[in-house]
Amino acid sequence: MHHRSRTWVRRRLRSLALWELANIPLQFVIWFSLIGFPVTAPNLTGFALFAILLVQGAAYWTAKLRQPARSPLPGFADGSTVPLTVNDR
């Protein structure tokens, strides 16, 4: 499969979203079981904030997955780009 095909990109975005969510219980087990951090209110609050960031990341990848495909810019159908310049004032 070509690594820039629409199918490959959709599969990649879907896997990124799923892995973000899968990391929540995985990280809980790592921090509170394997490493042995105590399950206290401050630790759970910090973990909840961390989990919110992972959920936000999964929502981002899901939104990117649902984003309609963009067509090339008018006049640049061949995919060429225009160099950016900075105007000095």
C-alpha positions as CSV (number, residue, x, y, z in Angstrom):
1,M,0.0,0.0,0.0
2,H,1.3,3.4,-0.9
3,H,2.1,5.4,2.2
4,R,0.4,8.5,1.2
5,S,-2.8,7.0,-0.2
6,R,-6.1,8.0,1.2
7,T,-6.7,4.6,2.6
8,W,-3.3,4.6,4.4
9,V,-3.9,8.0,5.9
10,R,-7.4,7.1,7.1
11,R,-6.0,3.9,8.7
12,R,-3.2,5.8,10.3
13,L,-5.5,8.5,11.8
14,R,-7.9,5.8,13.1
15,S,-5.0,4.0,14.8
16,L,-3.7,7.2,16.3
17,A,-7.1,7.9,17.9
18,L,-7.4,4.4,19.2
19,W,-3.9,4.3,20.7
20,E,-4.5,7.6,22.4
21,L,-7.5,6.0,24.2
22,A,-5.7,2.7,24.8
23,N,-3.0,4.6,26.6
24,I,-5.3,5.7,29.4
25,P,-5.7,2.3,31.1
26,L,-2.2,1.3,30.1
27,Q,-0.7,4.3,31.8
28,F,-2.9,3.7,34.9
29,V,-1.5,0.2,35.2
30,I,2.1,1.4,34.7
31,W,2.0,4.2,37.2
32,F,-0.2,2.8,39.9
33,S,0.5,-0.9,39.7
34,L,4.0,-1.5,38.3
35,I,5.7,1.6,39.6
36,G,3.6,1.7,42.7
37,F,2.5,5.3,43.0
38,P,-0.1,5.6,45.8
39,V,-3.7,6.0,44.7
40,T,-4.3,9.3,46.4
41,A,-6.5,12.3,45.5
42,P,-3.7,14.4,44.2
43,N,-2.3,11.5,42.1
44,L,-5.7,10.6,40.7
45,T,-6.4,14.3,39.9
46,G,-3.1,14.5,38.0
47,F,-3.9,11.3,36.2
48,A,-7.3,12.6,35.3
49,L,-5.8,15.7,33.8
50,F,-3.4,13.5,31.9
51,A,-6.3,11.3,30.7
52,I,-8.2,14.4,29.5
53,L,-5.2,15.3,27.3
54,L,-5.2,11.8,25.8
55,V,-9.0,12.1,25.2
56,Q,-8.4,15.5,23.6
57,G,-5.7,14.0,21.3
58,A,-8.1,11.2,20.3
59,A,-10.8,13.7,19.5
60,Y,-8.3,15.7,17.4
61,W,-7.3,12.6,15.3
62,T,-11.0,11.6,14.9
63,A,-11.8,15.1,13.7
64,K,-8.9,14.9,11.2
65,L,-10.3,11.6,10.1
66,R,-13.7,13.1,9.4
67,Q,-12.3,16.2,7.8
68,P,-13.2,16.3,4.1
69,A,-10.3,15.9,1.7
70,R,-9.0,19.1,0.3
71,S,-8.5,19.7,-3.4
72,P,-5.3,21.3,-4.6
73,L,-5.1,25.1,-4.6
74,P,-6.3,26.6,-7.9
75,G,-3.5,27.1,-10.3
76,F,-1.3,24.5,-8.5
77,A,-2.9,21.3,-9.7
78,D,0.5,19.6,-10.2
79,G,1.2,19.9,-6.4
80,S,3.9,22.5,-6.8
81,T,4.4,25.1,-4.1
82,V,5.2,28.7,-4.0
83,P,8.2,29.8,-1.8
84,L,7.1,32.0,1.1
85,T,8.8,35.4,1.5
86,V,8.8,37.9,4.3
87,N,8.2,41.5,3.5
88,D,10.5,43.8,5.4
89,R,9.0,47.1,6.3
